[in-house]
């Protein structure tokens, strides 16, 4: 099986199309099950955030896997494959591993270095494990990716220098208001991103936080954590009129804040500017809302155009880490593919030795035990010495990036029985990742 990723992200995909493709949390299981139902796909993990959707798969054939997964994404988005295909990117084998490691480290994020993607990758792995669409290869590569992400943020300043999408949006809000201290901030939503927004507003900007959500208990929970207040979603227009900054990040499908809502709010406070940060995918705020007088609309498309990471040295350091980890992972994986052939070769040699020793016993029945044992040791030493160099060399060659399959050559040269390898080719499952309780998959407003 080979590793394949087919996806779309904020890099090269218009927001209006990306928001149609990103599946709602409640449909993730359906996407996973549909993926593994494809003829060429044996296992799948879906990494879905507010600015990317990627399907990682174990596939039997490259072209068949790409075609099936592209059609699957188009079907779930309700768009034609022709409309989607120009924006798709595809990575295969080593390239897929390198891409995942880079994504989990935050190198491919809208805000380079953001750390939320690490939790989202954990959630993606857990979802696939729960849906039983994970395979041993994907399980292993995702487990490794999580360790690489932690290493990158431990050994470099990337995570501390990089900003979350929330922080980047609020930095632009500060550019409008000058300071958010003492100002009223309305958070719409109650998922992990909403909680992050509320915490950032209170801790870093000393703002007064108001939370609203369609589930009042969730709104109250977040409000209590930041010494804020919760209001019913039915009072949204009043809350908008009272706010200086709005951060909307629900998981709703369709508009949550309309241009009419914003116009009504601005009529009640015509002399006070309102900054609206729409961090949801699909968008929460009607795009025409940005044309209402006094309203500054900051959405994911605007963030993608203006965010500058400014951490070139840390980015380069993390790229070095990713390159090292990819090389080690690939070498380990290739070495593992050699092991069954080596075991089979030595098993075959042992059977030949045993058969010849039995033949010797039959032909020379009066050979004493001491002599028989000495002959047996000699024969086994000869066989071991003959096999030592090729088995060591085939392991070394397998770790190199070459097209030639030396394991296949070894099997052909020694006429190894492939059916005899089955007992050695099963891969022990990797221990499942521990749940990341900081991320609540399925809640509205999951992080980007």
Secondary structure, 3 states (H helix, E strand, C coil): CEEEEEEEECCCCCHHHHHHHCCCHHHHHHHHHHHHCCCCEEEEEEEEECCEEEEEEEECCHHHHHHHHHHHHHHHHCCCHHHHHCCCEEEECHHHHHHHHHHHHCCCCCCCCCCHHHHHHHHHHHHHHHHCCCCHHHHHHHHHHHHHHHHHHHHCCHHHHCCCHHHHHHHHHHHHHCCCCCCEEEEECCCHHHHHHHHHHHHHHCCEEEEEECCHHHHHHHHHHCCCEEEEHHHHHHHHHHCCEEEECCCCCCCCECHHHHHHHHHCCCCCCEEEEECCCCCCECHHHHHCCCEEEEEHHHHHHHCCCCCHHHHHHHHHHHHHHHHHHHHHHHHHHHHHHHHHHHHHHHHHHHHHHHHHHHHCCCCCHHHHHHHHHHHHHHHHHHHHHHHHHHHHHHCCCCCCCHHHHHHHHCCCCHHHHHHHHCCCCCCCCCCCCCCCCCCCCCCC
